Each structure stands twice: as C-alpha cells, then as structure tokens.
C-alpha cells in the first residue's frame, strides 16, 4: 500500500465536502494537465493525459467529498496542488502534513497542533527508566559501601 495524499477542504477545522460538479468546473483551468479517465460506472478518476495508463490515479471519493491518490510522483503531486488551488482545498498526506509544494509541507491550523511521534516518546521513556534504574542501583551500592566502612554487617 502506497503513501496516500488527499485533496480535502476544511474551514475552521470543519470538513467541507468537494462536489463532483466543482471538480469538473475546475479542470479546464488546469489546461489539460488532469483529465477524467474512462471507467465503468459512475466513479470519477483523473489522470495525467501525457502519461496515459502509466499515470497515477486521482480518485474522487464522493461519500467523503475528497480526492485521493496513492504514491504519486512529484509531477503528479504538482497537478494535485493545482487542482486543490482551483477548489479552494489543500493536499494532505497520511501523517497530517499539508503540502505547499512537492518538497515543502506544513501543519495546517485546521488539523490542530502536531503531536510528537509515538516512537520518540517511547524511546525517551525507555531511556528515562533505564537511567532511573541505574541511579537507584548506584545509590544502593554507595550506601552499602558506606555501611561496610562504618562497621556494619
């Protein structure tokens, strides 16, 4: 499973669905950089017409009011950013980052503050407990040495 990028629209942390007619109205402004791919049924998929069948797919999830793509390259991501701009939307990755360009991301205010990575918290916790254990052990050893010098057992 590839890394998913989603074109989504929010306003004040509230999801604002993207509608099919908005997508179709925005496509002409992209000068043919994304076009609908013929599919069976009513599903809407967009492709890079120059890449043809080798193109990444941009799939419209009508129920969610979002478009998504799995593992697009930088060129296709640029097309997604252009479409998002036309829709008053943004491109967000699986880890909650919003894309300004294919190389630049930021944390969008509608997504709330970024949480520290769970692995970093866990790693810190392990070292914290190891240090505490070593400190208690060293203190115990020091007390035993003093006790013996003072003539204890």
N, C-alpha and C positions, 0 to 999 in steps of 0.2 A: 504494500500500500504506500503510495507516494505522499508527499507533503501537500496538504490541501491549502489553497488560497481561495478566499471567498470575497466576492463583491457584495457588500452589505451597506445598508443605510440606517443611521441612527440619528436621533435628535434628543439631547438631554438624557442619554442612557436608555431611551425607549427605541425599540426596533420599529423601523418604518419600512414596510414591505416594498419591494421593487415589483412593478407590474409589467406584464408582457408587452403591452402597448407602449410603455415608456422605453423599453429596450429597442423595440422595432423603430420607434421615432428617433432614437439616438444613433442608430447605425449609420445613416447617411453622413453624419458629421465626422465619422471615422474614415471617410474616403476609401471604403472597401478594405480596410485593414482587418475587419472581422465580418464574416458573413454567416448566415444560417446554413447548417449542414442538413441535407435531406435525411429525415428519419421517418421510421414507421410510427404512426400515431401522432399525438399532439406534442410530444416532447420537443423543446427548443434547445438546440445545441449550436454553438457558434465556433467557427474555425478560422484560422489564418488561410485565406484562399490561395496564397502563394505556396504554402506548404502542402495543401491538399490533404490527402489521407494521412500524411506524416504529422499533421498539425496536432497540437494539444487540443483538447476539447474544453469548451466553456459551457457548462450545463446549467440551464435555468431550473431551479427547484421552485416550482410555482407555489407549493404549500408553504415553504419557508420565506418566499419573496426574496431569494438570493440567487446569485450565480456562483458556481464553484468550478475549480479546475484542480487536477491532481498532478503535481510535479511539473508545472510549466517552466520553460526556459525563460531567460531574461527578455528575449524578444517578445514572447507571448505575454509575459507579465507587463511589458510596456503597453501592449494593446489593451490588457485588462485595466490598467491605470487610466488610459484614455477613455475607455467606456465608463469607468467609475466616475470620472470627472464630468462626463455628459449627464450622468444620472444623479449627480449630487450625492454620490456614495463614496465608499473607500474600499481598498483592498486590505483584508486582514488575513494573517497567517494562523496556522494551528496553535502557535504559542501566544496568541493575543497581540502580536505586533502589527502595526498598521504601516503600510508601505507608502513612502513619498516617491521613491524611485525604486528601480530593481536592486539598488545597493544600499538605500537609506530607509531605515524604519524608525518608528517612534511609538510611544504608548499613547493611544487616543484617550482624551479625557472621559469619553463615554464608557470606556472599559474599566474605569476605576484605577486605583494605584496598582503598580506591579508588585506581585508577591515574590519574595525571594525563592529561588529554586529549591525544591524539596531536597535535592541531593546535597546542596550546600548546607542547609540546616542540619541534615543528618550527619554530614561529615563533621561539622563543628561540634555537634553533640557527642559523637564518638570520642573526639579528642578531648573534649571537656571532661567526660567521665574517666578516661584514661589518666588524665592529669590529676584529677581528684583522687583516684585510687593510688597513684604513685605518691602523692603528697601525704596521704594518710599512712601509707606503708613507711615512708621515710620518717615521719614524725614518730611512729611506733618504734622504729629501730633506734632513733635518737633517745627516746625515753628509756628503752631497755639498756642502752649503753650507760646512761647516767645512773640508772638504778644499780647496775652492777658495780660501778665505780664507788658508789656510796655505801657499798657493802650489803646490798640487797641479796636475796636468794641466790 
